[in-house]
Amino acid sequence: MRKILIIVMIVAIFVAFYEQNKTQPNVIITVISVVVFMFGMMKLSSKIPPKENEDDNKEI
């Protein structure tokens, strides 16, 4: 699942950059590509544990 999500995100950013290089870029395609990329980043970053632990908040 993670590998597929990374591939989809790379394709979405490639499409967004390719669309911007055209003489008449389609804004809807660019927005959809950026939304897909941001959604993928959200899904990937949700699996990263937080940096702060409960033990770090306790004072000695």
Distance bins in CASP14 RR format, pairs under 12 A and 6 or more apart:
PFRMAT RR
TARGET T0000
AUTHOR 0000-0000-0000
RMODE 2
METHOD distances of the structure
MODEL  1
1 7 0 0 0 0 0 1 0 0 0 0 0
1 8 0 0 0 0 0 1 0 0 0 0 0
1 40 0 0 0 0 0 1 0 0 0 0 0
1 43 0 0 0 0 1 0 0 0 0 0 0
1 44 0 0 0 0 0 1 0 0 0 0 0
1 47 0 0 0 0 0 1 0 0 0 0 0
2 8 0 0 0 0 0 1 0 0 0 0 0
2 9 0 0 0 0 0 1 0 0 0 0 0
2 40 0 0 0 0 0 1 0 0 0 0 0
2 43 0 0 0 0 1 0 0 0 0 0 0
2 44 1 0 0 1 0 0 0 0 0 0 0
2 45 0 0 0 0 0 1 0 0 0 0 0
2 46 0 0 0 0 0 1 0 0 0 0 0
2 47 0 0 0 0 1 0 0 0 0 0 0
2 48 0 0 0 0 0 1 0 0 0 0 0
3 9 0 0 0 0 0 1 0 0 0 0 0
3 10 0 0 0 0 0 1 0 0 0 0 0
3 44 0 0 0 0 0 1 0 0 0 0 0
4 10 0 0 0 0 0 1 0 0 0 0 0
4 11 0 0 0 0 0 1 0 0 0 0 0
4 40 0 0 0 0 0 1 0 0 0 0 0
4 43 0 0 0 0 0 1 0 0 0 0 0
4 44 0 0 0 0 0 1 0 0 0 0 0
5 11 0 0 0 0 0 1 0 0 0 0 0
5 12 0 0 0 0 0 1 0 0 0 0 0
5 36 0 0 0 0 0 1 0 0 0 0 0
5 37 0 0 0 0 0 1 0 0 0 0 0
5 39 0 0 0 0 1 0 0 0 0 0 0
5 40 1 0 1 0 0 0 0 0 0 0 0
5 41 0 0 0 0 1 0 0 0 0 0 0
5 42 0 0 0 0 0 1 0 0 0 0 0
5 43 1 0 0 1 0 0 0 0 0 0 0
5 44 1 0 0 1 0 0 0 0 0 0 0
5 45 0 0 0 0 0 1 0 0 0 0 0
5 46 0 0 0 0 0 1 0 0 0 0 0
5 47 0 0 0 0 0 1 0 0 0 0 0
6 12 0 0 0 0 0 1 0 0 0 0 0
6 13 0 0 0 0 0 1 0 0 0 0 0
6 37 0 0 0 0 0 1 0 0 0 0 0
6 40 0 0 0 0 1 0 0 0 0 0 0
6 41 0 0 0 0 0 1 0 0 0 0 0
6 43 0 0 0 0 0 1 0 0 0 0 0
6 44 1 0 0 1 0 0 0 0 0 0 0
7 13 0 0 0 0 0 1 0 0 0 0 0
7 14 0 0 0 0 0 1 0 0 0 0 0
7 36 0 0 0 0 0 1 0 0 0 0 0
7 40 0 0 0 0 0 1 0 0 0 0 0
8 14 0 0 0 0 0 1 0 0 0 0 0
8 15 0 0 0 0 0 1 0 0 0 0 0
8 33 0 0 0 0 0 1 0 0 0 0 0
8 36 1 0 0 1 0 0 0 0 0 0 0
8 37 0 0 0 0 1 0 0 0 0 0 0
8 39 0 0 0 0 1 0 0 0 0 0 0
8 40 1 0 0 1 0 0 0 0 0 0 0
8 41 0 0 0 0 0 1 0 0 0 0 0
8 43 0 0 0 0 0 1 0 0 0 0 0
8 44 0 0 0 0 0 1 0 0 0 0 0
9 15 0 0 0 0 0 1 0 0 0 0 0
9 16 0 0 0 0 0 1 0 0 0 0 0
9 33 0 0 0 0 1 0 0 0 0 0 0
9 34 0 0 0 0 0 1 0 0 0 0 0
9 35 0 0 0 0 0 1 0 0 0 0 0
9 36 1 0 0 1 0 0 0 0 0 0 0
9 37 1 0 1 0 0 0 0 0 0 0 0
9 38 0 0 0 0 1 0 0 0 0 0 0
9 39 0 0 0 0 1 0 0 0 0 0 0
9 40 1 0 1 0 0 0 0 0 0 0 0
9 41 1 0 0 1 0 0 0 0 0 0 0
9 42 0 0 0 0 0 1 0 0 0 0 0
9 43 0 0 0 0 1 0 0 0 0 0 0
9 44 1 0 0 1 0 0 0 0 0 0 0
9 45 0 0 0 0 0 1 0 0 0 0 0
10 16 0 0 0 0 0 1 0 0 0 0 0
10 17 0 0 0 0 0 1 0 0 0 0 0
10 33 0 0 0 0 0 1 0 0 0 0 0
10 36 0 0 0 0 0 1 0 0 0 0 0
10 37 0 0 0 0 1 0 0 0 0 0 0
10 40 0 0 0 0 0 1 0 0 0 0 0
10 41 0 0 0 0 0 1 0 0 0 0 0
11 17 0 0 0 0 0 1 0 0 0 0 0
11 18 0 0 0 0 0 1 0 0 0 0 0
11 32 0 0 0 0 0 1 0 0 0 0 0
11 33 0 0 0 0 1 0 0 0 0 0 0
11 36 0 0 0 0 1 0 0 0 0 0 0
11 37 0 0 0 0 1 0 0 0 0 0 0
11 40 0 0 0 0 0 1 0 0 0 0 0
12 18 0 0 0 0 0 1 0 0 0 0 0
12 19 0 0 0 0 0 1 0 0 0 0 0
12 29 0 0 0 0 0 1 0 0 0 0 0
12 30 0 0 0 0 0 1 0 0 0 0 0
12 31 0 0 0 0 0 1 0 0 0 0 0
12 32 0 0 0 0 1 0 0 0 0 0 0
12 33 1 0 1 0 0 0 0 0 0 0 0
12 34 1 0 0 1 0 0 0 0 0 0 0
12 35 0 0 0 0 1 0 0 0 0 0 0
12 36 1 0 1 0 0 0 0 0 0 0 0
12 37 1 0 1 0 0 0 0 0 0 0 0
12 38 0 0 0 0 1 0 0 0 0 0 0
12 39 0 0 0 0 1 0 0 0 0 0 0
12 40 0 0 0 0 1 0 0 0 0 0 0
12 41 0 0 0 0 0 1 0 0 0 0 0
13 19 0 0 0 0 0 1 0 0 0 0 0
13 20 0 0 0 0 0 1 0 0 0 0 0
13 30 0 0 0 0 0 1 0 0 0 0 0
13 32 0 0 0 0 0 1 0 0 0 0 0
13 33 1 0 0 1 0 0 0 0 0 0 0
13 34 0 0 0 0 1 0 0 0 0 0 0
13 35 0 0 0 0 0 1 0 0 0 0 0
13 36 0 0 0 0 1 0 0 0 0 0 0
13 37 1 0 1 0 0 0 0 0 0 0 0
13 38 0 0 0 0 0 1 0 0 0 0 0
13 40 0 0 0 0 0 1 0 0 0 0 0
13 41 0 0 0 0 0 1 0 0 0 0 0
14 20 0 0 0 0 0 1 0 0 0 0 0
14 21 0 0 0 0 0 1 0 0 0 0 0
14 29 0 0 0 0 0 1 0 0 0 0 0
14 30 0 0 0 0 0 1 0 0 0 0 0
14 33 0 0 0 0 1 0 0 0 0 0 0
14 36 0 0 0 0 0 1 0 0 0 0 0
14 37 0 0 0 0 0 1 0 0 0 0 0
15 21 0 0 0 0 0 1 0 0 0 0 0
15 22 0 0 0 0 0 1 0 0 0 0 0
15 25 0 0 0 0 0 1 0 0 0 0 0
15 26 0 0 0 0 0 1 0 0 0 0 0
15 28 0 0 0 0 0 1 0 0 0 0 0
15 29 1 0 0 1 0 0 0 0 0 0 0
15 30 0 0 0 0 1 0 0 0 0 0 0
15 31 0 0 0 0 0 1 0 0 0 0 0
15 32 0 0 0 0 1 0 0 0 0 0 0
15 33 1 0 1 0 0 0 0 0 0 0 0
15 34 0 0 0 0 1 0 0 0 0 0 0
15 35 0 0 0 0 0 1 0 0 0 0 0
15 36 0 0 0 0 1 0 0 0 0 0 0
15 37 0 0 0 0 1 0 0 0 0 0 0
16 22 0 0 0 0 0 1 0 0 0 0 0
16 25 0 0 0 0 1 0 0 0 0 0 0
16 26 0 0 0 0 0 1 0 0 0 0 0
16 27 0 0 0 0 0 1 0 0 0 0 0
16 28 0 0 0 0 0 1 0 0 0 0 0
16 29 1 0 0 1 0 0 0 0 0 0 0
16 30 1 0 1 0 0 0 0 0 0 0 0
16 31 0 0 0 0 1 0 0 0 0 0 0
16 32 0 0 0 0 1 0 0 0 0 0 0
16 33 1 1 0 0 0 0 0 0 0 0 0
16 34 1 0 1 0 0 0 0 0 0 0 0
16 35 0 0 0 0 1 0 0 0 0 0 0
16 36 0 0 0 0 1 0 0 0 0 0 0
16 37 1 0 0 1 0 0 0 0 0 0 0
16 38 0 0 0 0 0 1 0 0 0 0 0
17 25 0 0 0 0 0 1 0 0 0 0 0
17 29 0 0 0 0 0 1 0 0 0 0 0
17 30 0 0 0 0 1 0 0 0 0 0 0
17 33 0 0 0 0 1 0 0 0 0 0 0
17 34 0 0 0 0 0 1 0 0 0 0 0
17 37 0 0 0 0 0 1 0 0 0 0 0
18 25 0 0 0 0 1 0 0 0 0 0 0
18 26 0 0 0 0 0 1 0 0 0 0 0
18 29 0 0 0 0 1 0 0 0 0 0 0
18 30 0 0 0 0 1 0 0 0 0 0 0
18 33 0 0 0 0 1 0 0 0 0 0 0
19 25 1 0 1 0 0 0 0 0 0 0 0
19 26 1 0 1 0 0 0 0 0 0 0 0
19 27 0 0 0 0 1 0 0 0 0 0 0
19 28 0 0 0 0 1 0 0 0 0 0 0
19 29 1 0 1 0 0 0 0 0 0 0 0
19 30 1 0 1 0 0 0 0 0 0 0 0
19 31 0 0 0 0 1 0 0 0 0 0 0
19 32 0 0 0 0 1 0 0 0 0 0 0
19 33 1 0 0 1 0 0 0 0 0 0 0
19 34 0 0 0 0 0 1 0 0 0 0 0
20 26 0 0 0 0 1 0 0 0 0 0 0
20 27 0 0 0 0 1 0 0 0 0 0 0
20 29 0 0 0 0 1 0 0 0 0 0 0
20 30 1 0 0 1 0 0 0 0 0 0 0
20 31 0 0 0 0 0 1 0 0 0 0 0
20 33 0 0 0 0 1 0 0 0 0 0 0
20 34 0 0 0 0 0 1 0 0 0 0 0
21 30 0 0 0 0 0 1 0 0 0 0 0
22 29 0 0 0 0 1 0 0 0 0 0 0
22 30 0 0 0 0 1 0 0 0 0 0 0
24 30 0 0 0 0 0 1 0 0 0 0 0
25 31 0 0 0 0 0 1 0 0 0 0 0
25 33 0 0 0 0 0 1 0 0 0 0 0
26 32 0 0 0 0 1 0 0 0 0 0 0
26 33 0 0 0 0 0 1 0 0 0 0 0
27 33 0 0 0 0 0 1 0 0 0 0 0
27 34 0 0 0 0 0 1 0 0 0 0 0
28 34 0 0 0 0 0 1 0 0 0 0 0
28 35 0 0 0 0 0 1 0 0 0 0 0
29 35 0 0 0 0 0 1 0 0 0 0 0
29 36 0 0 0 0 0 1 0 0 0 0 0
30 36 0 0 0 0 0 1 0 0 0 0 0
30 37 0 0 0 0 0 1 0 0 0 0 0
31 37 0 0 0 0 0 1 0 0 0 0 0
31 38 0 0 0 0 0 1 0 0 0 0 0
32 38 0 0 0 0 0 1 0 0 0 0 0
32 39 0 0 0 0 0 1 0 0 0 0 0
33 39 0 0 0 0 0 1 0 0 0 0 0
33 40 0 0 0 0 0 1 0 0 0 0 0
34 40 0 0 0 0 0 1 0 0 0 0 0
34 41 0 0 0 0 0 1 0 0 0 0 0
35 41 0 0 0 0 0 1 0 0 0 0 0
35 42 0 0 0 0 0 1 0 0 0 0 0
36 42 0 0 0 0 0 1 0 0 0 0 0
36 43 0 0 0 0 0 1 0 0 0 0 0
37 43 0 0 0 0 0 1 0 0 0 0 0
37 44 0 0 0 0 0 1 0 0 0 0 0
38 44 0 0 0 0 0 1 0 0 0 0 0
38 45 0 0 0 0 0 1 0 0 0 0 0
39 45 0 0 0 0 0 1 0 0 0 0 0
39 46 0 0 0 0 0 1 0 0 0 0 0
40 46 0 0 0 0 1 0 0 0 0 0 0
40 47 0 0 0 0 0 1 0 0 0 0 0
41 47 0 0 0 0 0 1 0 0 0 0 0
41 48 0 0 0 0 0 1 0 0 0 0 0
42 48 0 0 0 0 0 1 0 0 0 0 0
50 56 0 0 0 0 0 1 0 0 0 0 0
50 57 0 0 0 0 0 1 0 0 0 0 0
52 58 0 0 0 0 0 1 0 0 0 0 0
END
